[in-house]
C-alpha cells in the first residue's frame, strides 16, 4: 500500500516537472512562469496564459493536458483505492476481532508485547492456548496484526480495556510491562473485575515483588532473578539445566511436562489412587509429582497415593504419549 502511494506522488511530480522544463525550454519562461502555466494547464482551470504561446508551445500544451489527465486519473485511483482498501481491511479485521472476542472464553490476556510478552505469547500459542494481547503502541499493534494474533488497542490499566479483552471469561492474565506501577495497577484491576482469574505479573525489584504479594497476586516473576539463578545453576549443575531444558511444555520437543487436573477427570476416575489411574500402562507417560489440595507438593509419589479434590498431577511423556493421555483423560489435560 505504501509503495502504491509513493508511485502516485512520483507520477504527479514527474508530470509537473516535465511541464516546467518544457515551458522553460520552448517558450523561454522563467521558472515561476513555467510552474504557473503547468499548474493551470494540468488543472484545466482556464486562466489566461502568461504570454501568447508559439505553435511549439501550443502543441506541448495539448500533449501536457492529454498526459496529465491520464496520469492524474491513475494517481488518484491508486490513492483512493489504497485508502479505501486500508480502511475496509481495518474495519473487517476489527469486526473479526470483536466477533472472536465475544465467543472467546477460558483464554489468556497478555498485557504488553515486549520481550517477555512475545515469549509468553509464543509459548502459549505453541500449547494451543487462546490469547488476547493488549498494547497501546501503534508500531507494536502493526506487528501483532501481521502475526495474526487477537489484540485490543488501549491502556491495560483501565477497566474498560480489560473488559473489552474479555477479563470476565479469561482464565489468566499476564502483565509484562517494564514499569512495576503499571503491573501492580493491572493486577489489582484484573482481580477487582474477576477475583477468580489467575494473575501472573512481572516485577523488576524486591519492593515491587513484596507489594504484589501483599495485593494477593498469584504468581510474581522477576526476570533478572530468574536469569541470575539460571546462570548460577549452569556453573553448579550444567547437566541438570540441560535436562530441564529438554523437558518442554510446548508439545514440540522430545519430552513434555504437563499438568493433569484431577477435578476434571471422569467420575469413575475420581477418589482413586495414582496406581488405579494406570497412566503409565494406558499412555506410557509417567507421573513425576503431585500438588495436593493444601498447596504442598509430593515429588515421585507412590502408586498408593490417593487423589482427592483439588489434586493436580504432573506428568512427563513424549508428544505421542501426551496425545494418548488427552484422548483417555479428555478435559483433564
Secondary structure by P-SEA (a helix, b strand, c coil): caaaaaaaaaaaaaaaaaaaaaaaaaccccaaaaaaaaaaaaacccccccccccaaaaaaaaaaaaaaaaaaaaaaaaaaaaaaaaaaaaaaaaaaaaaaaaacccbbbbccccaaaaaaaaaaaaabbbbbbbbccaaaaaaaaaabbbbbbcccccaaaaaaaccccccbbbbbcccaaaaaaaaaaaaaacccbbbbbbbccaaaaaaaaaacccccccaaaaaaaaaaaaaccaaaaaaaaaccccccccbbbbbbccccccccccccccccccccccccccccbbbcccccccccccccccccccbbbbbbbcaaaaaaaaaaacccc
